Amino acid sequence: MTICRPFARALACFAAGAAGLSASDAKATEGAASYYFAGGFGSFLTAVPPEPGFSVASQTLMFGGQAQRAVLRGRATFGLSAFALYEFVAGSYAFEPKILGGRLQIATAAPVVATASMNVSLDTRLFGSLSNTASDTGFGDMLLTPFAFYWSFGEIHVKLAQFVVAPTGRYNVDSLINVGRNYWAFDTQLGITWFHKATGTELTVLPGIMINTTNPATDYKSGNEFHLDFMVNQFLSPTFAIGMQGYWYKQIDADSGTGAVLGPFMGESFGLGPAILWTPEALKGRAAIVLKWLHDISNTNRLNGDWGQVAISYRF
């Protein structure tokens, strides 16, 4: 089976245009959360160069989970459960002339709808069970991609990308939960995809390092993070593919600042789940739809739960 060229590149706009963010104030780092959304930076053909031109994408991200403890509003908080939904609208442009021997793509993604809710509960001997619930809805933190370079070497494809998260979302230091996180982050990623067109088989690894700045409202410096997304995908036809995908997250240095009242609070987690891709035949490879779900299998100092995505892209 040979996968046609337009279909083989239909998903590339997701990688730079609609990569996701996590539930704010909801895993280690401040609020036991971070900007990294498990599986949000890659799904199918992540490092395959996109076709030249403009692409748009919609990516709906959902997360629900629990944590035993975290720092919220500068205080240690116990018994957290959280849910978040983010709707990103993204645009990307891939240049036709080669730059540095590869294809350059730039992109931006705006969380036009962001909503998050949290429940905090604590069982005590003297007062029984105490609980508090809060929610927030608004515009979230934007994702910018100043560059994403793609190179192809036969069946091997390489992607080098820089992502910048800007604290554009609403943030109130006195709120239990916020859709914004109130600090900048810089995520550098290097992806490698092996794609065998004759059989429709794909293997991808996508490691990245995320550098976080300090939240000035709480003086909390979330530790820098290593994350690895990986995908094993099989194209069953020119318009349909399935995959087993997963992630590994590990904090590589400690939380710090006067707001880090739980100390280093180093986080680590690992998850797996299925993914489906469909490209409507009538649109000739210009559109793609991805459904994805990852479940946390192991977890330390992070919200433990489930990650869901619905992504739709169109290339003009």
N, C-alpha and C positions, 0 to 999 in steps of 0.2 A: 504494500500500500504506500503510495506517495502522497504526502501532504502538500497542497498547492502553496505557492509562495505568499500570496496575500493572507491566507489563513494563518500561516506560520508566524506572521508578524502582527496579527490583529490585536494581540494582547499587550504589546509593548507599551502602549500609552498608559496602562495601569501603573507600570513600574515607576514612572517619573511624574505622572499626572495625578494619580489618586491614591498614593500611598497613605496609609492610615495612621491615626494617633489613638492613644488609649483614653480610657475614662479618666478625667481629671479628678484629683483629690480622691481617688478611689483606691500599688503593689509594692519590694522595698523602695527606697527613695521616699520623698515626702508623700504622706498619705498612702503609703504602701503602693504607689502607682508611678507611672512614668509616661513619657510621650511615646514610647515604643508600644505599638499594637501588634500582638502576636500574629504573624502571617500577613500583615497588612502591606508589606513592601514587595511581595512577589506571589505569583500564583501559577501561571503558565507562560513558558517561553520568556522568562524574566530578562535574560541577557541578550535575546535576539534583537538585532537592530530594527527599529521601527521604520515604516515607510516614510518618505519625506512628506511634510505638510502638517496641517493642524488637526488635532484630535481633542475631543471633549469626553468627559467621563463623569459618571455619578457613582459614588461609593458609599453605601450604607454600612456602618460599623456598629456592632452591638456587643456588649460585654455584661455578664452577670457573674458575681462571685462573692466569696467571703474571705475575711482575714481575722486572725485572732487579735492582732494589735497593729497600730500605726500611729503616726504623729499627725494630728489635725489641729489647726488653729494654734500651733505651738505647744500642744499638750498631748501626752500619751492617751490614746483612746483604744478601747477594747471592745471586741465583739462586733465587727463591722460586717455588713452585707450591703452590696452596691449593685446598681444597674445603670448602664449608660448607653445612649444611642446617638450617633453622630452621622449627619448627612453631609458628605463632601461633594462639592461641585468643582471639577478640575478642568484645566485647559493646558495643552502642551503643544509645542512646535518642534518638529525635527527638520534640521537643515539638510538640503540635498548635497551641496558641495562637501567633500571630505575635509575634516579638520583634525589635525594630528593623526591622520591616517584612518579615522573612524567617523562615525555619525554622531553629531551633537544634538541633544535635545534639551530644551528648557521648559519649565512647567511651574504652575502654581495650583494650590488646592485650598479652597475656602470652606470651612465648616458652617454652612449657611443655617443649619439647624443643629443645635447641640442640647441635649437634655440628659441630666444625671440625677439619680436619687440615691439616698443612703439611709440605712438604719443602723443605729448603734445601740447595743444592749449589754448589760452587765448584771450578773447575778451576785447578790450580796447576802450575807448571813443576817444582817440587822434589818435591811430594808426590802429584801426580796429582789425581784427583777426590776431594773430600771432601764428605760429605753428612750430614744430620741430619734425622730425621723426628719429629714430635710431633703429638698430638691432644688434644682436650678435649671433654667432653660434660657438659651440665648445664642449669640454668635461665639464660636470657639476660636482656638488658636490656629493661625494659618500656617500652611506648609509651603515653602518656597524651594524650588530646585534650580539653582543658578547654572548647574551643568550636570549632564549625564552623557558620558561618552560610551559608544558601543563599537566593538571591533569583532570581526568574524574571521576565523581561521578554519575553513572547511566546516566540519560538524561542531567545532568548539566556538562558542561566543562568549565575549567578555564585556562586562559593564562596570564602569567606574562612575559613581554618582555622589554628589554632595547635596544633602538636604538641610534646610534651615527652618526651625520652628520659631515663629514670632509670637510673642505673648499678646495677641490681639483680643483674646476672649475676656469676658467679664470676670472680675475677681474681687471678692470681698473677704478680707482677712478674718472677719468675724463670722463668716458663714461656715457651716459644717461641710458643705460641698460646693464646688464651683466648676463651671464648664471651662474655665481658663486656669492655667497653672502658674502664671505670673513670672515666668523666667524663659530665657532663650535656651535653645538646644541646637547642636550641630552634629549631624549624623553622616559619617563617611562610609560608603558601602562599596564592596567589590564583589560582583556576581559572576559566576561561571555556569554556563548552560551547555550541556551536550545534547544535541538533537539529531536523531537519526531519521531523516525524512522517509526513507524506504519503509521503515516499520512503524513510524509515528511514535517512537519512544523518546522520552526526555528525562534527563537528570539535571537538577539545578541545585547549587549551593550559593547562599547569599549572606556572607558575614558582614557585620557592620560595627562601628564604634560610635557611640553617642556621647558627646561631651555636653554636660549641663552647666549652666551658670547658676548663680544664687538667687533665690526668691527674696527680694529686698524687704517685703512686708513681714516675713517671718525669720529672716536671717538663716534660712535653711538651704544648704548646698547639697543637692542630691548627688550621690556618687555617680561617676561615669559608668557607662554600661556597654557590655559586649552582647550582641545578639546574632543568632544564626538561624536563618530560614532555610529549609530544604524541601525539595519537591521531587517526587517520582511520579511522572505523568505518562499516560498512554492515550494516544489519539486513536479512537475506534473507527472513525470515519473522517472525511474532510470537514465535517461540521460539528463533531462531538468528541469530547475528551473527558477522561476521569483521572483522578490523581489521589495519592496518599501524601499528605503534606504535614509539616511539623515545624517546630521551633525549639531553640534552646536559648535561654536568657541567663546572663550572669553579671552581677555588678562587680566591677573590677577595682573600685576603690570605695572607701567608706563615705557615708554621709557625714557632714560636718556643719559647723556654725552653731551659734547659741540656740537655735531652734531645734537642733537634732537631739532631743531629750532622751531618746532611746539608744543613743550611741551610734556605732557604725551602721547597724541595721542592714547588713549586706543581704541582698536578695538573689535568688536563683530559682528557675522554673523550667519545665519541659512539657511540651504538649504535642498531640497528634490528632489528625482528623482527615475526613474526605473532602474532595473538591470536585466540582463539575464545571465544564466549559461548553457553551453552545454558541455557534456562530450561525445566525439565520442565513440559509442558502440564498434567499432572494436578495440579500444585501451584498453578496459577492465578497465576503471577507472583510468588509468595512466595519462591521459591528460585532461585538462579543458580549456575552453575558456569563458571569462567573458566580457560582454559589459555593460558599466555603464555611466549614465549621471545624474548630479546633477545641479539644478538651484537655485541660491541664491534668497531667499524670503525676507529676511531682512538683513540690512547691516549698519554698522557704522565704519567709518574710515578704510575701506578696499575696495579693488577692488570688484565691484559688477558684477557678470557675471555667466558663465557656466563652469562646470568641466566635462571633458570626459575621459573615460578610455577604453582601449582595452588590455586585459591581457590574455596571453597564458602560460600554465605551463605544464611540463612533469616530471613525477616521474619515475626514473630508478628502 
